[in-house]
Each structure stands twice: as structure tokens, then as C-alpha cells.
Amino acid sequence: MDTGLISPNEKILGSRKPSILSENAFWGGIISIALSTSIFGFLSVLYPTYDFSLKSILNFFKIAGIGFFGDIPLVPAFLLVIGLLYIVYAEFAVYFKEFIVTNERIIAKRGIISKDANSVLPDKIADVSVDISVIDRVLGLGKIVLRPQESSRPQITLEGIRDPYKFQDEIMHMISKETYKNVDHSVNDGDKSLDGNVKSP
């Protein structure tokens, strides 16, 4: 957990990292690897004697071979590398994402190269809802949407959350606790004001 965003007086009540299954890059990598396997099998069955390796292409252009790597099937190998790169990127994207609930605010941290951190105070939140699409339901994930009271401010979406209703409860508990604290302070301030206006006989 990145505690660099947390002030000394803040207490972390809960945190979540999104699932890699919520990353489009991950599924792009899986599709690319599946295509690589399918194309390799397709070519092996239909053209068992044809050479689809990098070496054959280099020979066609009269370029010297490159050893062992020249025997690798070109198109499947290319798709496999692309797929693995997509999956690695998705891993990094998830690693640098984190959603943190403290006793003072809710923080959504994102970004691999340029880091972006959005935060919202509990008393500025109008609604906390859970959004679960059909795909999310299949994957066991959900999104939590924080809608601010001010319409001019953008909503904050916490995506790829496992057990989203539990995390929603943690956020709602923090909001209700903060609201109770503010009401309690208002009551105490009102009592002090009344005490100050009482005149002695």
C-alpha cells in the first residue's frame, strides 16, 4: 500500500486493488495468445509442409539466417509476444492502482508513468452506488460510483472491485461516522452559544 498520500493524522480504514480481470489490456493479451495458438494449429494442419518461419522470409529476400530464432513461426510468434506484452502492461496497471478509505477521505490512485490521485471528502458525497454489468457478474467484480454533491465535480469510479458491496459498506460506514461527528459538533456549538446568552438574575 502506498502511504505517501496519507497525512500523519489519517487512519486507513480499508483499501482495495482492482482485479486484473477488469483491465482491457489483459483480455487483449489473452485474445492475442489464443489467436497465436489457433493460427499455429491452423497452418500446421492445412499446410504441414509449408515453411512459415522467419528463416523462409529472410531467404526469400536473400538475407542471411539468424540461427535458432529463424525456425520460429513468424505470425504466431509475433502474436504471442504482443499478447505477453499486453498482460505485463495490465499487471503494471493494476499494481499502480489503489482505492483507499481513510477516516478523512476516499482516495483513488492510478497511473504507471504519471500518477493521478483523486480524493473526495465524505461530507461532499451525495451517493455511493454499486454498478455490476453482465460481464462483471460473470467475473465476480463490480464498480463503485461516488457521486459528489456538487454537479460541477466529476464522479469517481472505483472499478474492478471484488466483493463491491462489502467495500461500499466500508465507505458508507465512514460517511455516516463523519456525518454523526459533524452533527455532534454542531449540537455542542449550539449548546455553548445558548450558555453564553444566559443572563444571571
Helices and strands as residue ranges (DSSP letters): E 12-16, G 20-22, H 24-46, H 54-60, G 67-71, H 74-95, E 98-102, E 106-110, E 116-120, G 122-124, E 125-131, H 134-139, E 141-148, E 156-162, H 164-197
